[in-house]
Each structure stands twice: as structure tokens, then as C-alpha cells.
Amino acid sequence: MRKILVGVSGASGMPLALRLLGHLSAMPEVELSCIVSEGSAAVLAAECGMGPGELTGHARHVYPADDLGAGPASGSWWRGEGGPAAMLVVPCSMGTLGALASGATRNLLQRAADVALKESLRLVLVTRESPLSAIHLRNMLCLREAGAVIMPFSPGFYLRPQSLTAMLDHFCGRILDQAGIAHNLGRWAPENAASAPPSPHTSQGDQP
Ligand SMILES: Cc1cc2nc3c(=O)[nH]c(=O)nc-3n(C[C@H](O)[C@H](O)[C@H](O)COP(=O)(O)O)c2cc1C
């Protein structure tokens, strides 16, 4: 079993977090844990009309964001049998990004990500903000240099998604690729483009 910890912070993109948690919870090789920041509740309500319980219901272990004594706050929790543990912050707000870049972590989600970095484990930050200020960009560079994967939520169109779900699933696949988790959520291949239905919105396919 691989420990995968998903942190959900208060940025736009809750439908992506829901899809990702759904996919991970269906994978027998994944031991799924989840931390939901306090700030995510308002965004979840606005974007999905849900409470945090509907999000965390996918996970085997749920850790309260204010419990700084919980397992993920310690490097030893992350070690054990199975493949390397990884943390995915989906979506990652600029507030959480800034806390991580400064090292001044204030809740369990941030502390766990800080620990993943210091333990040289995979940390994927699916950032969501636009446009980006110089501060946001510097924070991203700082974290990239510290070993995190910075993955702005920027969906691709080259598989010609016909629905929001298809678009989200393609991006979920790209996140899982970064964590080294096998999936069948689609990836670019020229023959896929040739057989894909024509997009109702574009006359030309873009390039991967
Ligand atoms: C509806 C809504 C959408 C938001 N979208 C974003 C966003 O896309 N990116 C972002 O950085 N903050 C966004 N915020 C602001 C964060 O939720 C806020 O800064 C929060 O304090 C972040 O805390 P957290 O990182 O601990 O969850 C949004 C807030 C609301 C209410």
C-alpha cells in the first residue's frame, strides 16, 4: 500500500479535488488520507454546494487541519512498507503556497507538506490563481527549487474533452503521473487525436 495524502486548501477547483479523491479511493494499492483546510469550506460550498464531509468521505483517514499532533506532522508517519508516500495539494491556494514558501506553516495541511519536503518525498502543488503576482511567482520558484512539483490547474484540450468531467479526469491523470500512480485516465497520443470526435468549439486541435 502506498500512502497518498491529499490536502485540499481554499482555492477554486473543488470539482477537481472531488474527482481526484474519487479516483484514488478506488485504487486498492493506495492508502488514502485527507486534510481539508478551514478555508476550503467556503469554496466547496460555493463551487459544489457541499460540506467537507462529502469530500473527505472518499478517504480512509481524515485528519483535522487544526490537529498539529496528528501523524502527518511527523516524518516517521510517512515512512513504512509499500511505495514512496506522496502528498498532493489540490487545489493549492496562494495562502498555502506562501506559508510553504516561507516555512511558517500554521495548520496540519501546511505542516504535512513541509514535512513531505524535508523528507524528500513527492509533493505536488496544484496551484490555482490568475493572474499571478510577482510574490506568487517567487513562491512557486522557491518551492520548485526546494523539490515540490508546481502544477497550475491548466487543463489541456488536445484530447478534445466533451464534458467538464472528461477535462477534469485528464488533469487528474496528469497529477497521478506526477505522483507515479498508474491510471487509465487518458494521455496524449497522435492516434487519439485522429480518432477523437471533432470539438464543437474549435476548428483546429492545439498541440500537446
Ligand atoms: C469562493 C472562493 C474562491 C477562492 N478562490 C481562490 C483561488 O482560486 N486561489 C486562492 O489562492 N485563493 C482563493 N480564495 C481565497 C482563499 O480561500 C483564502 O485566501 C484562504 O484563507 C486560504 O486559506 P487556506 O490556504 O488555508 O485554505 C477563494 C475564496 C473563496 C471564498
The ligand as an SDF file (V2000), in Angstrom:
LIG
                    3D

 31 33  0  0  0  0  0  0  0  0999 V2000
  -15.2280   31.2480   -3.4520 C   0  0  0  0  0  0  0  0  0  0  0  0
  -13.7750   31.4700   -3.1290 C   0  0  0  0  0  0  0  0  0  0  0  0
  -12.8240   31.2190   -4.0960 C   0  0  0  0  0  0  0  0  0  0  0  0
  -11.4620   31.4040   -3.8200 C   0  0  0  0  0  0  0  0  0  0  0  0
  -10.5630   31.1030   -4.7990 N   0  0  0  0  0  0  0  0  0  0  0  0
   -9.2380   31.2310   -4.5270 C   0  0  0  0  0  0  0  0  0  0  0  0
   -8.2850   30.8580   -5.5150 C   0  0  0  0  0  0  0  0  0  0  0  0
   -8.6040   30.4050   -6.6210 O   0  0  0  0  0  0  0  0  0  0  0  0
   -6.9770   30.9690   -5.1960 N   0  0  0  0  0  0  0  0  0  0  0  0
   -6.5590   31.4240   -3.9670 C   0  0  0  0  0  0  0  0  0  0  0  0
   -5.3450   31.4940   -3.7370 O   0  0  0  0  0  0  0  0  0  0  0  0
   -7.4490   31.7980   -3.0170 N   0  0  0  0  0  0  0  0  0  0  0  0
   -8.7760   31.7020   -3.2590 C   0  0  0  0  0  0  0  0  0  0  0  0
   -9.6970   32.0570   -2.3000 N   0  0  0  0  0  0  0  0  0  0  0  0
   -9.1970   32.6430   -1.0300 C   0  0  0  0  0  0  0  0  0  0  0  0
   -8.7510   31.5740   -0.0150 C   0  0  0  0  0  0  0  0  0  0  0  0
   -9.8130   30.7000    0.2800 O   0  0  0  0  0  0  0  0  0  0  0  0
   -8.2530   32.2730    1.2510 C   0  0  0  0  0  0  0  0  0  0  0  0
   -7.0810   33.0250    0.9740 O   0  0  0  0  0  0  0  0  0  0  0  0
   -7.9950   31.2790    2.3760 C   0  0  0  0  0  0  0  0  0  0  0  0
   -7.5970   31.9940    3.5330 O   0  0  0  0  0  0  0  0  0  0  0  0
   -6.9300   30.2830    2.0260 C   0  0  0  0  0  0  0  0  0  0  0  0
   -6.6380   29.5160    3.1770 O   0  0  0  0  0  0  0  0  0  0  0  0
   -6.0850   28.0280    3.0740 P   0  0  0  0  0  0  0  0  0  0  0  0
   -4.9680   28.0520    2.0990 O   0  0  0  0  0  0  0  0  0  0  0  0
   -5.6310   27.7070    4.4610 O   0  0  0  0  0  0  0  0  0  0  0  0
   -7.2060   27.1540    2.6560 O   0  0  0  0  0  0  0  0  0  0  0  0
  -11.0600   31.8840   -2.5500 C   0  0  0  0  0  0  0  0  0  0  0  0
  -12.0340   32.1290   -1.5670 C   0  0  0  0  0  0  0  0  0  0  0  0
  -13.3660   31.9150   -1.8470 C   0  0  0  0  0  0  0  0  0  0  0  0
  -14.3910   32.1780   -0.7670 C   0  0  0  0  0  0  0  0  0  0  0  0
  1  2  1  0
  2  3  1  0
  2 30  2  0
  3  4  2  0
  4  5  1  0
  4 28  1  0
  5  6  2  0
  6  7  1  0
  6 13  1  0
  7  8  2  0
  7  9  1  0
  9 10  1  0
 10 11  2  0
 10 12  1  0
 12 13  2  0
 13 14  1  0
 14 15  1  0
 14 28  1  0
 15 16  1  0
 16 17  1  0
 16 18  1  0
 18 19  1  0
 18 20  1  0
 20 21  1  0
 20 22  1  0
 22 23  1  0
 23 24  1  0
 24 25  2  0
 24 26  1  0
 24 27  1  0
 28 29  2  0
 29 30  1  0
 30 31  1  0
M  END
$$$$
